Amino acid sequence: MKLSARLARGLVWALALVPLVFFLAGLGAHDFSSISSVLNMFGRLTGVLGLALLLLAAALSARVPGFDQPFGGLTKLWHSHHLLGAGALLLLMAHPILLALSSAAFGYHLPLKVLFPPLDDIATWSGWLALILMMIFLAPSFSFFGPPNYERWKRIHALAGPAVILALVHTFLFSRTMPANLDVLIWGLFALLGVGAVAWRLVFSRAGRPKYTISAVEAVANNVVELTLEPKRPEKRLQYQAGNFVYMTPLDKQLSAGCGEEHPYTLSSSPTEPHLRIAIKDLGDASRAIQSVRLGTEARIEGPYGRFFPVNGDPKQSELWVAGGIGITPFLARLRHLKALDQAADVHLIYAVQDEARALYADELQALTEAIEGTKLTFHYFYREGPISAEFLLQTCPDLDQREIYICGPLPLNKLVQDHLRALGRPRSSIHTEEFELL
Ligand SMILES: Cc1cc2nc3c(=O)[nH]c(=O)nc-3n(C[C@H](O)[C@H](O)[C@H](O)COP(=O)(O)OP(=O)(O)OC[C@H]3O[C@@H](n4cnc5c(N)ncnc54)[C@H](O)[C@@H]3O)c2cc1C
């Protein structure tokens, strides 16, 4: 992981500790002589830290183009968002249990009041409702009921909004996490971050998304098309780096699925082209429907996101690229860009596919690597050679210990290649991956 990404993630976690520090400072004369008082302190502490993690997770969900850069790209930023959310859920589940246990020494009626508050106890009920909503909207993320349907997952995840607001109501009504009025100040600032980010994402970001028109649909294989999109207002066209991805929202009501849905796709075009190109493999209902999208369909584009390739990388650095299936798109964009700039690059591309028929863009990749000085292409066919082995990597690219390595493909391939590289002694910091899965 790059230093800036470590720093950005570290900063987020450090921020989560701010309310905790004030909470601990306010404990001052807390009596720790009994188990009850220790449990009470931990009960309140889990509440404070859990709320901080929840609000920071909300803040990271904003998806502001460019904001993902210091984190190493949006997929890495989502990873921090997931960890914060999971941490918040665990801590907030422990919170009422610890508080109930802490009052058990004073008879059974107090714990019962925490666990089953009277109907008019809004302060406690708002906390319970927040927790119940969290359990509902986070359960699919943990795949408790099998791999979730993405659109349903997204609708359920929208419960995060009311959960955050109820958690804040709970905290403000109790108002006893920090000394004096620091409660209001600290949680107010955190709420501004979390709620502001969600409001930006749901309301304000929409206005800035440029509109494009689909002007060509080319079949690349029987289940892959490449769309060409022309900007409706050329002066507003998207500026991006090769290898970036966007969220595309097609607006054709006649599509059998996916109209109005935003899906992430890597741009396969060179940033020097006046239009965008996106290659889409049929992997589910929306990506299947788009295979027969009508020319002239409008699409909203949001982005760019991602930092697969370094922004101002050293042009002399030699690289090994490993692509699998539709994971060829960021590499195709880079090659198209190098060709457009007439630039040389010391790059070896290994393209892993099932068989010849599934080698997308085979002719164009061949032509590009022949035309661009320093680039080499090797196909790996699963039906002939089985899974990629460490020996294959070494034979194909004997100097891989000198190269920065970029992998984009299905998760099993991604993992297998990483395992081989690690076993061959390549440090984690020299391996860069792009995942096409965000959940
Ligand atoms: C960074 C990134 C770059 C990608 N680039 C490409 C590309 O260049 N070409 C290509 O064909 N595919 C690409 N994908 C995959 C593409 O986004 C999914 O195939 C598509 O969204 C599937 O939607 P569906 O409704 O057809 O299928 P579904 O059956 O709804 O989804 C299949 C899987 O795709 C993922 N997915 C679905 N919708 C979304 C969404 N809105 N956001 C995030 N993940 C989602 C989920 O993991 C889900 O399990 C990329 C994905 C990511 C995250």
Ligand as a Chemical Component Dictionary entry (heavy atoms), coordinates in Angstrom:
data_LIG
# 
_chem_comp.id                   LIG 
_chem_comp.type                 NON-POLYMER 
_chem_comp.pdbx_formal_charge   0 
_chem_comp.three_letter_code    LIG 
# 
loop_
_chem_comp_atom.comp_id 
_chem_comp_atom.atom_id 
_chem_comp_atom.alt_atom_id 
_chem_comp_atom.type_symbol 
_chem_comp_atom.charge 
_chem_comp_atom.model_Cartn_x 
_chem_comp_atom.model_Cartn_y 
_chem_comp_atom.model_Cartn_z 
_chem_comp_atom.pdbx_ordinal 
LIG C1  C1  C 0 -13.953 -0.370 -10.424 1  
LIG C2  C2  C 0 -14.813 -1.225 -11.316 2  
LIG C3  C3  C 0 -14.580 -1.233 -12.696 3  
LIG C4  C4  C 0 -15.353 -2.046 -13.524 4  
LIG N1  N1  N 0 -15.103 -2.037 -14.868 5  
LIG C5  C5  C 0 -15.819 -2.829 -15.688 6  
LIG C6  C6  C 0 -15.575 -2.844 -17.112 7  
LIG O1  O1  O 0 -14.716 -2.129 -17.633 8  
LIG N2  N2  N 0 -16.329 -3.663 -17.885 9  
LIG C7  C7  C 0 -17.288 -4.481 -17.335 10 
LIG O2  O2  O 0 -17.942 -5.211 -18.082 11 
LIG N3  N3  N 0 -17.539 -4.489 -15.991 12 
LIG C8  C8  C 0 -16.831 -3.695 -15.168 13 
LIG N4  N4  N 0 -17.107 -3.691 -13.824 14 
LIG C9  C9  C 0 -18.141 -4.593 -13.298 15 
LIG C10 C10 C 0 -19.518 -3.998 -13.485 16 
LIG O3  O3  O 0 -19.678 -2.867 -12.653 17 
LIG C11 C11 C 0 -20.592 -5.005 -13.101 18 
LIG O4  O4  O 0 -20.463 -6.108 -13.946 19 
LIG C12 C12 C 0 -21.971 -4.458 -13.298 20 
LIG O5  O5  O 0 -22.196 -3.403 -12.404 21 
LIG C13 C13 C 0 -22.954 -5.585 -13.060 22 
LIG O6  O6  O 0 -24.265 -5.074 -12.922 23 
LIG P1  P1  P 0 -25.514 -6.002 -13.314 24 
LIG O7  O7  O 0 -26.768 -5.350 -12.835 25 
LIG O8  O8  O 0 -25.436 -6.380 -14.740 26 
LIG O9  O9  O 0 -25.258 -7.341 -12.524 27 
LIG P2  P2  P 0 -25.659 -7.735 -11.035 28 
LIG O10 O10 O 0 -26.035 -9.166 -11.060 29 
LIG O11 O11 O 0 -26.577 -6.731 -10.442 30 
LIG O12 O12 O 0 -24.252 -7.559 -10.319 31 
LIG C14 C14 C 0 -23.185 -8.471 -10.480 32 
LIG C15 C15 C 0 -22.082 -8.007 -9.525  33 
LIG O13 O13 O 0 -21.558 -6.760 -9.997  34 
LIG C16 C16 C 0 -21.320 -5.857 -8.912  35 
LIG N5  N5  N 0 -22.150 -4.662 -9.093  36 
LIG C17 C17 C 0 -23.372 -4.581 -9.653  37 
LIG N6  N6  N 0 -23.817 -3.331 -9.674  38 
LIG C18 C18 C 0 -22.845 -2.588 -9.094  39 
LIG C19 C19 C 0 -22.722 -1.200 -8.792  40 
LIG N7  N7  N 0 -23.648 -0.303 -9.094  41 
LIG N8  N8  N 0 -21.601 -0.807 -8.138  42 
LIG C20 C20 C 0 -20.650 -1.682 -7.819  43 
LIG N9  N9  N 0 -20.697 -2.997 -8.098  44 
LIG C21 C21 C 0 -21.788 -3.443 -8.714  45 
LIG C22 C22 C 0 -21.691 -6.575 -7.632  46 
LIG O14 O14 O 0 -20.515 -7.120 -7.072  47 
LIG C23 C23 C 0 -22.581 -7.684 -8.088  48 
LIG O15 O15 O 0 -22.491 -8.818 -7.270  49 
LIG C24 C24 C 0 -16.368 -2.874 -12.980 50 
LIG C25 C25 C 0 -16.611 -2.838 -11.611 51 
LIG C26 C26 C 0 -15.843 -2.036 -10.790 52 
LIG C27 C27 C 0 -16.125 -2.019 -9.324  53 
# 
loop_
_chem_comp_bond.comp_id 
_chem_comp_bond.atom_id_1 
_chem_comp_bond.atom_id_2 
_chem_comp_bond.value_order 
_chem_comp_bond.pdbx_ordinal 
LIG C1  C2  SING 1  
LIG C2  C3  SING 2  
LIG C2  C26 DOUB 3  
LIG C3  C4  DOUB 4  
LIG C4  N1  SING 5  
LIG C4  C24 SING 6  
LIG N1  C5  DOUB 7  
LIG C5  C6  SING 8  
LIG C5  C8  SING 9  
LIG C6  O1  DOUB 10 
LIG C6  N2  SING 11 
LIG N2  C7  SING 12 
LIG C7  O2  DOUB 13 
LIG C7  N3  SING 14 
LIG N3  C8  DOUB 15 
LIG C8  N4  SING 16 
LIG N4  C9  SING 17 
LIG N4  C24 SING 18 
LIG C9  C10 SING 19 
LIG C10 O3  SING 20 
LIG C10 C11 SING 21 
LIG C11 O4  SING 22 
LIG C11 C12 SING 23 
LIG C12 O5  SING 24 
LIG C12 C13 SING 25 
LIG C13 O6  SING 26 
LIG O6  P1  SING 27 
LIG P1  O7  DOUB 28 
LIG P1  O8  SING 29 
LIG P1  O9  SING 30 
LIG O9  P2  SING 31 
LIG P2  O10 DOUB 32 
LIG P2  O11 SING 33 
LIG P2  O12 SING 34 
LIG O12 C14 SING 35 
LIG C14 C15 SING 36 
LIG C15 O13 SING 37 
LIG C15 C23 SING 38 
LIG O13 C16 SING 39 
LIG C16 N5  SING 40 
LIG C16 C22 SING 41 
LIG N5  C17 SING 42 
LIG N5  C21 SING 43 
LIG C17 N6  DOUB 44 
LIG N6  C18 SING 45 
LIG C18 C19 SING 46 
LIG C18 C21 DOUB 47 
LIG C19 N7  SING 48 
LIG C19 N8  DOUB 49 
LIG N8  C20 SING 50 
LIG C20 N9  DOUB 51 
LIG N9  C21 SING 52 
LIG C22 O14 SING 53 
LIG C22 C23 SING 54 
LIG C23 O15 SING 55 
LIG C24 C25 DOUB 56 
LIG C25 C26 SING 57 
LIG C26 C27 SING 58 
# 
